[in-house]
């Protein structure tokens, strides 16, 4: 009798899906922020200035750099909205 096991790729995929779910990848706010980060990078690639980017996307330069830093340090979980309550 031959036993079969679940392949490594399936396990990795399930693990990755769990990690994405825990990070909030399905959260619409996270998706919107990630989309805006990518749009800013594309617009900056074509040498568009910050005033035009701010008008188009509605985020400031400081917000872009703050989101980018948190994405780099914490992954998708860093793009979740944070409480501002004291």
Biopython code that builds the backbone (N, CA, C, O; Angstrom):
import numpy as np
from Bio.PDB.StructureBuilder import StructureBuilder

atoms = [
    (1, "UNK", "N", (0.842, -1.162, 0.000)),
    (1, "UNK", "CA", (0.000, 0.000, 0.000)),
    (1, "UNK", "C", (0.901, 1.244, 0.000)),
    (1, "UNK", "O", (1.917, 1.306, 0.692)),
    (2, "UNK", "N", (0.493, 2.208, -0.790)),
    (2, "UNK", "CA", (1.277, 3.437, -0.887)),
    (2, "UNK", "C", (0.529, 4.571, -0.196)),
    (2, "UNK", "O", (-0.660, 4.786, -0.431)),
    (3, "UNK", "N", (1.244, 5.287, 0.656)),
    (3, "UNK", "CA", (0.665, 6.434, 1.342)),
    (3, "UNK", "C", (1.050, 7.704, 0.606)),
    (3, "UNK", "O", (2.181, 7.847, 0.140)),
    (4, "UNK", "N", (0.113, 8.614, 0.509)),
    (4, "UNK", "CA", (0.423, 9.901, -0.114)),
    (4, "UNK", "C", (0.311, 10.988, 0.939)),
    (4, "UNK", "O", (-0.468, 10.887, 1.887)),
    (5, "UNK", "N", (1.086, 12.000, 0.754)),
    (5, "UNK", "CA", (1.072, 13.117, 1.689)),
    (5, "UNK", "C", (0.744, 14.394, 0.938)),
    (5, "UNK", "O", (0.806, 14.459, -0.289)),
    (6, "UNK", "N", (0.403, 15.378, 1.693)),
    (6, "UNK", "CA", (0.135, 16.686, 1.106)),
    (6, "UNK", "C", (1.475, 17.291, 0.702)),
    (6, "UNK", "O", (2.435, 17.268, 1.472)),
    (7, "UNK", "N", (1.528, 17.826, -0.502)),
    (7, "UNK", "CA", (2.768, 18.402, -0.999)),
    (7, "UNK", "C", (3.190, 19.643, -0.235)),
    (7, "UNK", "O", (2.375, 20.319, 0.393)),
    (8, "UNK", "N", (4.467, 19.921, -0.305)),
    (8, "UNK", "CA", (5.021, 21.090, 0.369)),
    (8, "UNK", "C", (4.381, 22.383, -0.131)),
    (8, "UNK", "O", (4.145, 23.305, 0.650)),
    (9, "UNK", "N", (4.101, 22.450, -1.432)),
    (9, "UNK", "CA", (3.520, 23.658, -1.998)),
    (9, "UNK", "C", (2.135, 23.923, -1.426)),
    (9, "UNK", "O", (1.772, 25.075, -1.186)),
    (10, "UNK", "N", (1.371, 22.881, -1.210)),
    (10, "UNK", "CA", (0.034, 23.043, -0.643)),
    (10, "UNK", "C", (0.139, 23.559, 0.787)),
    (10, "UNK", "O", (-0.605, 24.454, 1.186)),
    (11, "UNK", "N", (1.055, 22.997, 1.547)),
    (11, "UNK", "CA", (1.242, 23.461, 2.920)),
    (11, "UNK", "C", (1.724, 24.902, 2.965)),
    (11, "UNK", "O", (1.268, 25.688, 3.795)),
    (12, "UNK", "N", (2.644, 25.248, 2.074)),
    (12, "UNK", "CA", (3.137, 26.624, 2.025)),
    (12, "UNK", "C", (2.019, 27.582, 1.647)),
    (12, "UNK", "O", (1.904, 28.673, 2.204)),
    (13, "UNK", "N", (1.189, 27.158, 0.685)),
    (13, "UNK", "CA", (0.069, 27.999, 0.265)),
    (13, "UNK", "C", (-0.923, 28.224, 1.389)),
    (13, "UNK", "O", (-1.412, 29.337, 1.581)),
    (14, "UNK", "N", (-1.223, 27.163, 2.136)),
    (14, "UNK", "CA", (-2.148, 27.285, 3.262)),
    (14, "UNK", "C", (-1.554, 28.179, 4.346)),
    (14, "UNK", "O", (-2.261, 28.990, 4.945)),
    (15, "UNK", "N", (-0.280, 28.033, 4.591)),
    (15, "UNK", "CA", (0.398, 28.856, 5.597)),
    (15, "UNK", "C", (0.398, 30.326, 5.172)),
    (15, "UNK", "O", (0.148, 31.219, 5.982)),
    (16, "UNK", "N", (0.682, 30.560, 3.891)),
    (16, "UNK", "CA", (0.701, 31.929, 3.372)),
    (16, "UNK", "C", (-0.690, 32.547, 3.441)),
    (16, "UNK", "O", (-0.830, 33.721, 3.785)),
    (17, "UNK", "N", (-1.718, 31.770, 3.116)),
    (17, "UNK", "CA", (-3.092, 32.273, 3.189)),
    (17, "UNK", "C", (-3.451, 32.642, 4.625)),
    (17, "UNK", "O", (-4.103, 33.660, 4.853)),
    (18, "UNK", "N", (-3.041, 31.842, 5.580)),
    (18, "UNK", "CA", (-3.309, 32.132, 6.987)),
    (18, "UNK", "C", (-2.585, 33.414, 7.411)),
    (18, "UNK", "O", (-3.156, 34.249, 8.111)),
    (19, "UNK", "N", (-1.326, 33.566, 6.983)),
    (19, "UNK", "CA", (-0.565, 34.763, 7.323)),
    (19, "UNK", "C", (-1.214, 36.015, 6.739)),
    (19, "UNK", "O", (-1.301, 37.045, 7.408)),
    (20, "UNK", "N", (-1.671, 35.924, 5.487)),
    (20, "UNK", "CA", (-2.323, 37.069, 4.854)),
    (20, "UNK", "C", (-3.628, 37.425, 5.556)),
    (20, "UNK", "O", (-3.954, 38.601, 5.722)),
    (21, "UNK", "N", (-4.364, 36.409, 5.963)),
    (21, "UNK", "CA", (-5.615, 36.655, 6.659)),
    (21, "UNK", "C", (-5.360, 37.323, 8.006)),
    (21, "UNK", "O", (-6.071, 38.255, 8.381)),
    (22, "UNK", "N", (-4.353, 36.854, 8.733)),
    (22, "UNK", "CA", (-4.015, 37.448, 10.026)),
    (22, "UNK", "C", (-3.506, 38.879, 9.866)),
    (22, "UNK", "O", (-3.713, 39.716, 10.744)),
    (23, "UNK", "N", (-2.842, 39.159, 8.748)),
    (23, "UNK", "CA", (-2.306, 40.492, 8.508)),
    (23, "UNK", "C", (-3.391, 41.468, 8.061)),
    (23, "UNK", "O", (-3.158, 42.676, 8.019)),
    (24, "UNK", "N", (-4.564, 40.957, 7.729)),
    (24, "UNK", "CA", (-5.650, 41.831, 7.304)),
    (24, "UNK", "C", (-5.651, 42.120, 5.825)),
    (24, "UNK", "O", (-6.103, 43.187, 5.410)),
    (25, "UNK", "N", (-5.157, 41.200, 5.013)),
    (25, "UNK", "CA", (-5.068, 41.419, 3.577)),
    (25, "UNK", "C", (-6.441, 41.594, 2.941)),
    (25, "UNK", "O", (-6.557, 42.235, 1.897)),
    (26, "UNK", "N", (-7.474, 41.041, 3.548)),
    (26, "UNK", "CA", (-8.817, 41.173, 2.996)),
    (26, "UNK", "C", (-9.512, 42.450, 3.420)),
    (26, "UNK", "O", (-10.599, 42.753, 2.927)),
    (27, "UNK", "N", (-8.913, 43.197, 4.316)),
    (27, "UNK", "CA", (-9.500, 44.439, 4.806)),
    (27, "UNK", "C", (-9.504, 45.476, 3.679)),
    (27, "UNK", "O", (-8.457, 45.739, 3.089)),
    (28, "UNK", "N", (-10.663, 46.070, 3.371)),
    (28, "UNK", "CA", (-10.717, 47.055, 2.280)),
    (28, "UNK", "C", (-9.803, 48.257, 2.505)),
    (28, "UNK", "O", (-9.274, 48.818, 1.546)),
    (29, "UNK", "N", (-9.614, 48.655, 3.754)),
    (29, "UNK", "CA", (-8.741, 49.791, 4.039)),
    (29, "UNK", "C", (-7.295, 49.452, 3.694)),
    (29, "UNK", "O", (-6.583, 50.275, 3.118)),
    (30, "UNK", "N", (-6.863, 48.252, 4.041)),
    (30, "UNK", "CA", (-5.503, 47.818, 3.734)),
    (30, "UNK", "C", (-5.316, 47.753, 2.221)),
    (30, "UNK", "O", (-4.290, 48.192, 1.702)),
    (31, "UNK", "N", (-6.305, 47.208, 1.512)),
    (31, "UNK", "CA", (-6.220, 47.114, 0.059)),
    (31, "UNK", "C", (-6.144, 48.500, -0.577)),
    (31, "UNK", "O", (-5.379, 48.716, -1.517)),
    (32, "UNK", "N", (-6.940, 49.439, -0.063)),
    (32, "UNK", "CA", (-6.947, 50.796, -0.602)),
    (32, "UNK", "C", (-5.598, 51.472, -0.383)),
    (32, "UNK", "O", (-5.072, 52.124, -1.285)),
    (33, "UNK", "N", (-5.041, 51.317, 0.815)),
    (33, "UNK", "CA", (-3.751, 51.933, 1.111)),
    (33, "UNK", "C", (-2.639, 51.324, 0.260)),
    (33, "UNK", "O", (-1.764, 52.042, -0.224)),
    (34, "UNK", "N", (-2.669, 50.013, 0.078)),
    (34, "UNK", "CA", (-1.664, 49.352, -0.750)),
    (34, "UNK", "C", (-1.777, 49.820, -2.200)),
    (34, "UNK", "O", (-0.764, 50.035, -2.865)),
    (35, "UNK", "N", (-3.003, 49.977, -2.686)),
    (35, "UNK", "CA", (-3.229, 50.461, -4.046)),
    (35, "UNK", "C", (-2.679, 51.880, -4.207)),
    (35, "UNK", "O", (-2.048, 52.192, -5.217)),
    (36, "UNK", "N", (-2.917, 52.734, -3.214)),
    (36, "UNK", "CA", (-2.422, 54.111, -3.283)),
    (36, "UNK", "C", (-0.894, 54.158, -3.247)),
    (36, "UNK", "O", (-0.284, 54.974, -3.938)),
    (37, "UNK", "N", (-0.275, 53.291, -2.448)),
    (37, "UNK", "CA", (1.188, 53.239, -2.418)),
    (37, "UNK", "C", (1.745, 52.891, -3.796)),
    (37, "UNK", "O", (2.706, 53.505, -4.260)),
    (38, "UNK", "N", (1.138, 51.908, -4.439)),
    (38, "UNK", "CA", (1.600, 51.509, -5.771)),
    (38, "UNK", "C", (1.367, 52.614, -6.792)),
    (38, "UNK", "O", (2.195, 52.824, -7.679)),
    (39, "UNK", "N", (0.247, 53.321, -6.675)),
    (39, "UNK", "CA", (-0.033, 54.411, -7.606)),
    (39, "UNK", "C", (0.977, 55.545, -7.447)),
    (39, "UNK", "O", (1.438, 56.115, -8.436)),
    (40, "UNK", "N", (1.317, 55.867, -6.204)),
    (40, "UNK", "CA", (2.305, 56.930, -5.975)),
    (40, "UNK", "C", (3.640, 56.534, -6.590)),
    (40, "UNK", "O", (4.294, 57.357, -7.230)),
    (41, "UNK", "N", (4.051, 55.283, -6.402)),
    (41, "UNK", "CA", (5.322, 54.830, -6.969)),
    (41, "UNK", "C", (5.308, 54.938, -8.495)),
    (41, "UNK", "O", (6.305, 55.330, -9.101)),
    (42, "UNK", "N", (4.177, 54.588, -9.113)),
    (42, "UNK", "CA", (4.084, 54.671, -10.571)),
    (42, "UNK", "C", (4.112, 56.128, -11.031)),
    (42, "UNK", "O", (4.773, 56.455, -12.016)),
    (43, "UNK", "N", (3.405, 56.993, -10.328)),
    (43, "UNK", "CA", (3.385, 58.405, -10.714)),
    (43, "UNK", "C", (4.741, 59.066, -10.507)),
    (43, "UNK", "O", (5.155, 59.892, -11.321)),
    (44, "UNK", "N", (5.434, 58.716, -9.433)),
    (44, "UNK", "CA", (6.762, 59.273, -9.190)),
    (44, "UNK", "C", (7.759, 58.781, -10.246)),
    (44, "UNK", "O", (8.706, 59.487, -10.593)),
    (45, "UNK", "N", (7.539, 57.581, -10.742)),
    (45, "UNK", "CA", (8.410, 57.037, -11.784)),
    (45, "UNK", "C", (8.356, 57.916, -13.042)),
    (45, "UNK", "O", (9.349, 58.067, -13.755)),
    (46, "UNK", "N", (7.182, 58.486, -13.293)),
    (46, "UNK", "CA", (7.016, 59.357, -14.459)),
    (46, "UNK", "C", (7.199, 60.831, -14.106)),
    (46, "UNK", "O", (6.740, 61.719, -14.824)),
    (47, "UNK", "N", (7.885, 61.074, -12.975)),
    (47, "UNK", "CA", (8.303, 62.411, -12.559)),
    (47, "UNK", "C", (7.145, 63.368, -12.296)),
    (47, "UNK", "O", (7.267, 64.566, -12.551)),
    (48, "UNK", "N", (6.033, 62.861, -11.793)),
    (48, "UNK", "CA", (4.929, 63.736, -11.423)),
    (48, "UNK", "C", (5.226, 64.340, -10.050)),
    (48, "UNK", "O", (5.746, 63.652, -9.171)),
    (49, "UNK", "N", (4.906, 65.593, -9.866)),
    (49, "UNK", "CA", (5.190, 66.289, -8.614)),
    (49, "UNK", "C", (4.193, 65.941, -7.518)),
    (49, "UNK", "O", (3.101, 65.436, -7.777)),
    (50, "UNK", "N", (4.603, 66.226, -6.284)),
    (50, "UNK", "CA", (3.751, 65.901, -5.135)),
    (50, "UNK", "C", (2.436, 66.660, -5.120)),
    (50, "UNK", "O", (1.418, 66.081, -4.742)),
    (51, "UNK", "N", (2.406, 67.932, -5.513)),
    (51, "UNK", "CA", (1.096, 68.610, -5.505)),
    (51, "UNK", "C", (0.060, 67.904, -6.386)),
    (51, "UNK", "O", (-1.105, 67.792, -6.005)),
    (52, "UNK", "N", (0.478, 67.430, -7.554)),
    (52, "UNK", "CA", (-0.453, 66.719, -8.441)),
    (52, "UNK", "C", (-0.859, 65.369, -7.848)),
    (52, "UNK", "O", (-2.018, 64.966, -7.945)),
    (53, "UNK", "N", (0.095, 64.679, -7.240)),
    (53, "UNK", "CA", (-0.203, 63.380, -6.626)),
    (53, "UNK", "C", (-1.176, 63.561, -5.467)),
    (53, "UNK", "O", (-2.113, 62.778, -5.311)),
    (54, "UNK", "N", (-0.956, 64.589, -4.657)),
    (54, "UNK", "CA", (-1.851, 64.845, -3.527)),
    (54, "UNK", "C", (-3.262, 65.132, -4.004)),
    (54, "UNK", "O", (-4.237, 64.688, -3.397)),
    (55, "UNK", "N", (-3.365, 65.877, -5.094)),
    (55, "UNK", "CA", (-4.683, 66.197, -5.627)),
    (55, "UNK", "C", (-5.366, 64.964, -6.211)),
    (55, "UNK", "O", (-6.570, 64.774, -6.038)),
    (56, "UNK", "N", (-4.596, 64.131, -6.901)),
    (56, "UNK", "CA", (-5.161, 62.923, -7.522)),
    (56, "UNK", "C", (-5.585, 61.866, -6.495)),
    (56, "UNK", "O", (-6.698, 61.344, -6.559)),
    (57, "UNK", "N", (-4.706, 61.560, -5.565)),
    (57, "UNK", "CA", (-4.930, 60.436, -4.661)),
    (57, "UNK", "C", (-5.469, 60.835, -3.295)),
    (57, "UNK", "O", (-6.056, 60.010, -2.596)),
    (58, "UNK", "N", (-5.278, 62.074, -2.914)),
    (58, "UNK", "CA", (-5.799, 62.532, -1.636)),
    (58, "UNK", "C", (-4.972, 62.127, -0.432)),
    (58, "UNK", "O", (-5.495, 62.066, 0.681)),
    (59, "UNK", "N", (-3.680, 61.848, -0.631)),
    (59, "UNK", "CA", (-2.803, 61.555, 0.504)),
    (59, "UNK", "C", (-1.600, 62.488, 0.441)),
    (59, "UNK", "O", (-1.148, 62.868, -0.639)),
    (60, "UNK", "N", (-1.096, 62.845, 1.598)),
    (60, "UNK", "CA", (0.061, 63.736, 1.645)),
    (60, "UNK", "C", (1.352, 62.939, 1.485)),
    (60, "UNK", "O", (1.365, 61.710, 1.566)),
    (61, "UNK", "N", (2.427, 63.671, 1.258)),
    (61, "UNK", "CA", (3.735, 63.040, 1.130)),
    (61, "UNK", "C", (4.114, 62.339, 2.432)),
    (61, "UNK", "O", (4.666, 61.239, 2.408)),
    (62, "UNK", "N", (3.820, 62.974, 3.570)),
    (62, "UNK", "CA", (4.142, 62.384, 4.873)),
    (62, "UNK", "C", (3.372, 61.078, 5.092)),
    (62, "UNK", "O", (3.920, 60.108, 5.617)),
    (63, "UNK", "N", (2.116, 61.061, 4.691)),
    (63, "UNK", "CA", (1.307, 59.838, 4.826)),
    (63, "UNK", "C", (1.894, 58.725, 3.976)),
    (63, "UNK", "O", (1.992, 57.583, 4.424)),
    (64, "UNK", "N", (2.285, 59.053, 2.749)),
    (64, "UNK", "CA", (2.882, 58.043, 1.866)),
    (64, "UNK", "C", (4.115, 57.432, 2.510)),
    (64, "UNK", "O", (4.246, 56.208, 2.547)),
    (65, "UNK", "N", (5.025, 58.263, 3.019)),
    (65, "UNK", "CA", (6.252, 57.736, 3.606)),
    (65, "UNK", "C", (5.984, 56.975, 4.905)),
    (65, "UNK", "O", (6.675, 56.002, 5.203)),
    (66, "UNK", "N", (4.989, 57.409, 5.676)),
    (66, "UNK", "CA", (4.634, 56.700, 6.905)),
    (66, "UNK", "C", (4.082, 55.306, 6.576)),
    (66, "UNK", "O", (4.472, 54.318, 7.196)),
    (67, "UNK", "N", (3.170, 55.236, 5.594)),
    (67, "UNK", "CA", (2.618, 53.940, 5.187)),
    (67, "UNK", "C", (3.698, 53.040, 4.614)),
    (67, "UNK", "O", (3.723, 51.842, 4.897)),
    (68, "UNK", "N", (4.591, 53.604, 3.812)),
    (68, "UNK", "CA", (5.657, 52.810, 3.194)),
    (68, "UNK", "C", (6.581, 52.224, 4.251)),
    (68, "UNK", "O", (6.983, 51.063, 4.164)),
    (69, "UNK", "N", (6.915, 53.040, 5.256)),
    (69, "UNK", "CA", (7.790, 52.569, 6.328)),
    (69, "UNK", "C", (7.121, 51.453, 7.122)),
    (69, "UNK", "O", (7.747, 50.436, 7.421)),
    (70, "UNK", "N", (5.845, 51.644, 7.462)),
    (70, "UNK", "CA", (5.144, 50.620, 8.232)),
    (70, "UNK", "C", (4.961, 49.340, 7.415)),
    (70, "UNK", "O", (5.029, 48.247, 7.979)),
    (71, "UNK", "N", (4.731, 49.443, 6.114)),
    (71, "UNK", "CA", (4.617, 48.262, 5.261)),
    (71, "UNK", "C", (5.934, 47.498, 5.236)),
    (71, "UNK", "O", (5.943, 46.268, 5.303)),
    (72, "UNK", "N", (7.033, 48.212, 5.141)),
    (72, "UNK", "CA", (8.348, 47.577, 5.110)),
    (72, "UNK", "C", (8.675, 46.891, 6.432)),
    (72, "UNK", "O", (9.223, 45.788, 6.444)),
    (73, "UNK", "N", (8.340, 47.544, 7.545)),
    (73, "UNK", "CA", (8.683, 47.000, 8.855)),
    (73, "UNK", "C", (7.728, 45.907, 9.330)),
    (73, "UNK", "O", (8.166, 44.910, 9.904)),
    (74, "UNK", "N", (6.420, 46.088, 9.093)),
    (74, "UNK", "CA", (5.424, 45.186, 9.672)),
    (74, "UNK", "C", (4.661, 44.356, 8.661)),
    (74, "UNK", "O", (3.864, 43.499, 9.042)),
    (75, "UNK", "N", (4.888, 44.592, 7.390)),
    (75, "UNK", "CA", (4.124, 43.877, 6.379)),
    (75, "UNK", "C", (2.731, 44.482, 6.236)),
    (75, "UNK", "O", (2.510, 45.640, 6.590)),
    (76, "UNK", "N", (1.798, 43.694, 5.719)),
    (76, "UNK", "CA", (0.446, 44.202, 5.493)),
    (76, "UNK", "C", (-0.242, 44.633, 6.781)),
    (76, "UNK", "O", (-1.104, 45.511, 6.753)),
    (77, "UNK", "N", (0.121, 44.035, 7.901)),
    (77, "UNK", "CA", (-0.488, 44.416, 9.175)),
    (77, "UNK", "C", (-0.177, 45.871, 9.518)),
    (77, "UNK", "O", (-0.932, 46.501, 10.259)),
    (78, "UNK", "N", (0.909, 46.408, 8.997)),
    (78, "UNK", "CA", (1.267, 47.791, 9.252)),
    (78, "UNK", "C", (0.351, 48.792, 8.566)),
    (78, "UNK", "O", (0.338, 49.969, 8.927)),
    (79, "UNK", "N", (-0.420, 48.332, 7.574)),
    (79, "UNK", "CA", (-1.328, 49.229, 6.867)),
    (79, "UNK", "C", (-2.719, 49.273, 7.486)),
    (79, "UNK", "O", (-3.583, 50.012, 7.014)),
    (80, "UNK", "N", (-2.942, 48.494, 8.529)),
    (80, "UNK", "CA", (-4.235, 48.540, 9.213)),
    (80, "UNK", "C", (-4.382, 49.892, 9.911)),
    (80, "UNK", "O", (-3.402, 50.440, 10.414)),
    (81, "UNK", "N", (-5.594, 50.427, 9.944)),
    (81, "UNK", "CA", (-5.805, 51.682, 10.671)),
    (81, "UNK", "C", (-5.515, 51.492, 12.157)),
    (81, "UNK", "O", (-5.837, 50.454, 12.735)),
    (82, "UNK", "N", (-4.910, 52.492, 12.761)),
    (82, "UNK", "CA", (-4.578, 52.419, 14.170)),
    (82, "UNK", "C", (-5.448, 53.395, 14.945)),
    (82, "UNK", "O", (-5.856, 54.437, 14.432)),
    (83, "UNK", "N", (-5.718, 53.040, 16.168)),
    (83, "UNK", "CA", (-6.516, 53.894, 17.024)),
    (83, "UNK", "C", (-5.727, 55.148, 17.380)),
    (83, "UNK", "O", (-4.517, 55.091, 17.595)),
    (84, "UNK", "N", (-6.422, 56.275, 17.440)),
    (84, "UNK", "CA", (-5.779, 57.533, 17.821)),
    (84, "UNK", "C", (-6.259, 57.982, 19.201)),
    (84, "UNK", "O", (-5.979, 59.096, 19.644)),
    (85, "UNK", "N", (-6.975, 57.102, 19.855)),
    (85, "UNK", "CA", (-7.487, 57.441, 21.182)),
    (85, "UNK", "C", (-6.351, 57.433, 22.202)),
    (85, "UNK", "O", (-5.419, 56.636, 22.098)),
    (86, "UNK", "N", (-6.434, 58.321, 23.181)),
    (86, "UNK", "CA", (-5.402, 58.360, 24.221)),
    (86, "UNK", "C", (-5.482, 57.159, 25.146)),
    (86, "UNK", "O", (-4.683, 57.040, 26.075)),
]
sb = StructureBuilder()
sb.init_structure("model")
sb.init_model(0)
sb.init_chain("A")
sb.init_seg("    ")
for serial, (resi, resn, name, xyz) in enumerate(atoms, 1):
    if name == "N":
        sb.init_residue(resn, " ", resi, " ")
    sb.init_atom(name, np.array(xyz, "f"), 0.0, 1.0, " ", f" {name:<3s}", serial, name[0])
structure = sb.get_structure()
